[in-house]
Amino acid sequence: MDIIQNQSFDQERALYGSDGVKVINCRFEGEADGESALKESRNVEVEGCYWNLRYPFWHDTNLKISNTELTELCRAALWYSSDIKILSSKLHGIKALRECSDVLIDDCDIVSPEFGWSVNKIAMRSTKVQSEYFMMRSSELDFYNVELHGKYSFQYIEDSTFDNCNFYTKDAFWHAKNVTIKNSVIKGEYLAWYCENVTFENCKIIGTQPLCYCKNLKLINCEMIDCDLSFEKSEVDAVITTPVISVKNPKSGRIVLPKVDEIIMDDPEAHGEIIVAM
């Protein structure tokens, strides 16, 4: 690989179309305020760099970024790219990942609204995230040990798994399809409305009005804390290990739980069975 080291770039398309380069300890900032530094590049490694300019990694393939900072001015950093590894880095610009595929993110700090839209095949490990509309319309997500703070997360995602995660988020997993969440904490309002083929296993679910209008919803040995008006119009098979404030009009299926303060069945189309088993 050609090595570019200890340099500063601020011009438009500074390293455009590169093939087989390693960029080490470089800074992308300055008066020229250029964009798209490594657009249309391939076989690129970026290590220990500082990015303060827009749109650096568009239409790239075989890209590795490590120990690198992308500031809040480095907006829309990765679009239309594939075969990406991002390790031990800060991604702090809005819309940092979109229309990408085959991505690994490990040990990163993400502060980025609208992160990860329409991404296919992304693995995320040991990463902390602050974001709104996180991972919208993405598929084949594989998350382990991820902590998320933000609203409107994982909407319209498909074919994904999550394990050992902590999500503090409202309106999460709306319209999600074919998703499994295990050994995780999900805290927030209005969880997973309109989802289909979604399973929560050994999870702690916290917050008002969860899991309504769902199809083929499963809960396996889950805790539900501060949950009222749960399961409205849902097709559900649930085993819950904690008391629930209220269950409202489940459409079909069976809910087994140790205690429920209120059962609301005032919809003639609600046929779900609620079994209180101490």
C-alpha positions in Angstrom: 0.0 0.0 0.0 1.0 3.6 -0.6 1.4 5.4 2.8 0.2 9.0 3.3 1.3 10.1 6.7 1.3 13.2 8.9 -0.3 15.5 6.3 -3.1 18.0 6.3 -5.8 18.2 3.5 -8.6 20.8 3.0 -9.1 20.8 -0.8 -12.0 19.2 -2.7 -11.6 15.5 -3.4 -8.1 15.5 -2.0 -7.5 11.8 -2.4 -10.3 11.0 -4.8 -10.3 7.6 -6.5 -7.5 6.2 -4.4 -6.7 2.5 -4.6 -4.4 0.8 -2.1 -3.5 3.6 0.3 -3.0 3.8 4.0 -3.6 7.2 5.5 -2.0 7.7 8.9 -2.2 10.6 11.4 -3.6 13.0 8.8 -6.0 15.9 9.3 -8.8 16.8 6.9 -9.7 20.4 7.7 -8.9 23.9 6.7 -9.9 27.1 4.8 -10.7 25.5 1.5 -13.4 23.5 3.2 -13.3 20.8 0.6 -15.6 17.7 0.4 -15.4 14.1 -0.6 -11.8 13.5 0.3 -11.7 9.7 -0.4 -14.8 9.4 -2.7 -14.8 6.5 -5.2 -11.8 4.8 -3.5 -11.0 1.2 -2.7 -8.6 -0.8 -0.5 -8.1 2.0 1.9 -6.9 2.0 5.5 -7.4 5.1 7.7 -5.6 5.1 11.1 -5.3 7.8 13.7 -6.8 10.6 11.5 -9.0 13.6 12.2 -11.9 14.4 9.8 -13.6 17.8 10.0 -14.9 18.0 6.4 -18.0 16.6 4.7 -18.8 13.4 2.7 -15.3 11.7 3.0 -16.2 8.1 2.2 -18.8 7.8 -0.6 -18.9 4.9 -3.0 -15.9 3.2 -1.3 -15.1 -0.5 -1.1 -12.8 -2.4 1.3 -12.4 0.4 3.8 -10.9 0.1 7.3 -11.1 3.0 9.7 -9.4 2.8 13.1 -8.6 5.1 16.1 -10.0 8.0 14.1 -12.3 10.9 14.9 -15.1 12.1 12.6 -16.3 15.4 14.1 -19.9 16.8 14.1 -18.9 18.8 11.0 -18.0 15.6 9.2 -21.6 15.0 8.1 -22.8 12.1 5.9 -19.4 10.5 6.3 -20.1 7.0 4.8 -22.7 6.6 2.0 -23.1 3.9 -0.7 -20.0 2.0 0.5 -19.3 -1.7 1.2 -16.9 -4.0 3.0 -16.3 -1.6 5.9 -14.6 -2.0 9.3 -14.7 0.9 11.8 -12.7 0.2 15.0 -12.2 2.2 18.2 -13.3 5.5 16.5 -15.6 8.4 17.1 -18.4 9.0 14.7 -20.0 12.3 15.6 -21.5 13.7 12.4 -25.1 13.5 11.4 -26.2 10.8 8.9 -22.8 9.0 9.3 -23.8 5.7 7.6 -26.4 5.2 4.8 -27.0 2.8 1.9 -24.0 0.8 3.0 -23.4 -3.0 3.2 -21.2 -5.5 5.0 -20.1 -3.3 7.9 -18.4 -4.1 11.2 -18.4 -1.5 14.0 -16.5 -2.4 17.1 -15.6 -0.3 20.2 -16.9 3.0 18.8 -18.5 6.1 20.2 -21.4 7.2 17.9 -23.2 10.6 18.3 -25.1 10.8 15.0 -28.8 11.5 14.3 -30.2 9.5 11.4 -27.4 7.0 11.6 -27.5 3.8 9.6 -30.4 4.2 7.3 -31.0 1.5 4.7 -27.9 -0.5 5.7 -27.6 -4.2 4.9 -25.5 -6.6 7.0 -24.0 -4.6 9.8 -22.4 -6.1 12.9 -22.0 -3.8 15.9 -20.0 -4.7 19.0 -19.3 -3.0 22.3 -20.4 0.4 21.1 -22.2 3.4 22.7 -24.7 5.3 20.6 -26.7 8.5 20.8 -29.0 8.9 17.8 -32.5 9.5 16.6 -34.1 7.4 13.9 -31.2 5.0 14.4 -30.9 2.2 11.8 -34.1 3.1 9.9 -35.1 0.6 7.2 -32.0 -1.5 7.7 -31.7 -5.3 7.5 -29.5 -8.2 8.8 -28.3 -6.3 11.9 -26.2 -8.3 14.4 -25.7 -6.3 17.6 -23.9 -7.4 20.8 -23.2 -5.3 23.9 -24.5 -2.1 22.4 -25.9 0.8 24.5 -28.2 3.2 22.8 -29.8 6.5 23.9 -32.3 8.1 21.5 -35.8 8.1 20.0 -37.4 6.3 17.1 -34.9 3.5 16.8 -34.9 0.4 14.6 -38.0 1.3 12.7 -38.9 -0.9 9.7 -35.8 -3.1 10.2 -35.8 -6.8 9.1 -34.0 -10.1 9.8 -32.0 -8.9 12.7 -30.6 -10.1 16.1 -29.7 -8.3 19.3 -28.0 -9.7 22.3 -26.8 -8.3 25.7 -27.9 -4.7 24.7 -29.3 -1.8 26.6 -31.7 0.5 24.7 -33.1 3.6 26.2 -35.4 4.7 23.4 -39.1 5.4 22.6 -41.0 4.2 19.6 -38.4 1.5 19.0 -38.9 -1.4 16.6 -42.0 0.0 15.0 -42.9 -2.2 11.9 -39.9 -4.4 12.6 -40.0 -7.8 11.0 -38.3 -11.1 11.7 -36.3 -9.8 14.7 -34.9 -11.5 17.9 -33.8 -9.5 21.0 -32.2 -11.5 23.8 -30.8 -10.8 27.3 -31.4 -7.1 26.9 -33.0 -4.1 28.5 -35.4 -1.9 26.5 -36.7 1.1 28.3 -39.1 3.6 26.6 -42.6 4.3 25.6 -44.6 2.5 22.9 -42.3 -0.4 22.2 -42.5 -2.3 18.9 -46.0 -1.3 17.6 -47.0 -2.9 14.3 -44.1 -5.4 14.4 -44.2 -8.9 12.9 -42.4 -12.1 13.9 -40.5 -10.4 16.7 -39.3 -12.4 19.7 -38.0 -11.0 23.1 -36.2 -13.6 25.2 -34.9 -13.0 28.7 -35.4 -9.3 28.3 -36.5 -6.5 30.7 -39.1 -4.2 29.1 -39.8 -0.9 30.8 -42.4 1.7 29.9 -45.9 2.5 29.0 -48.1 0.9 26.3 -45.7 -1.7 24.9 -46.2 -4.2 22.1 -49.5 -3.2 20.5 -50.9 -4.1 17.0 -48.2 -6.9 16.7 -48.4 -10.1 14.6 -46.8 -13.3 15.8 -45.2 -11.6 18.8 -43.3 -13.8 21.4 -42.0 -13.1 24.8 -40.0 -15.8 26.5 -39.2 -15.4 30.2 -39.3 -11.6 30.1 -39.7 -9.0 32.8 -42.2 -6.1 32.3 -41.8 -3.0 34.5 -44.2 0.0 34.6 -46.0 -1.5 31.6 -49.7 -0.5 31.3 -52.1 -1.0 28.4 -49.9 -3.7 27.1 -50.6 -5.9 24.0 -53.5 -4.0 22.6 -54.7 -5.7 19.4 -51.7 -8.0 19.3 -51.3 -11.6 18.3 -49.1 -12.7 21.2 -47.6 -15.7 22.9 -46.0 -14.5 26.1 -44.5 -15.8 29.3 -43.8 -12.9 31.7 -42.1 -13.3 35.0 -43.1 -10.0 36.7 -46.5 -8.3 37.5 -47.9 -6.1 34.8 -50.0 -3.0 35.5 -52.6 -3.7 32.7 -53.3 -5.7 29.7 -55.7 -4.4 27.1 -57.6 -6.3 24.4 -55.0 -8.7 23.1 -56.3 -9.9 19.7 -55.3 -13.6 20.0 -52.8 -16.0 21.7 -51.9 -16.5 25.3 -50.3 -14.3 28.0 -49.0 -16.1 31.1 -47.9 -13.8 34.0 -47.8 -13.9 37.8 -50.0 -10.9 38.4 -51.9 -8.2 36.5 -53.5 -5.2 38.2 -56.1 -4.7 35.5 -57.4 -6.6 32.5 -59.3 -4.6 30.0 -61.4 -6.6 27.5 -63.9 -4.2 26.0 -63.3 -5.0 22.3 -65.4 -7.8 20.9 -62.5 -8.7 18.5 -60.2 -9.3 21.5 -59.8 -13.1 22.1 -56.4 -13.4 23.7 -56.2 -15.6 26.8 -54.7 -14.1 30.0 -53.5 -16.7 32.5 -52.5 -15.6 36.0 -50.2 -18.3 37.3 -48.6 -17.5 40.7 
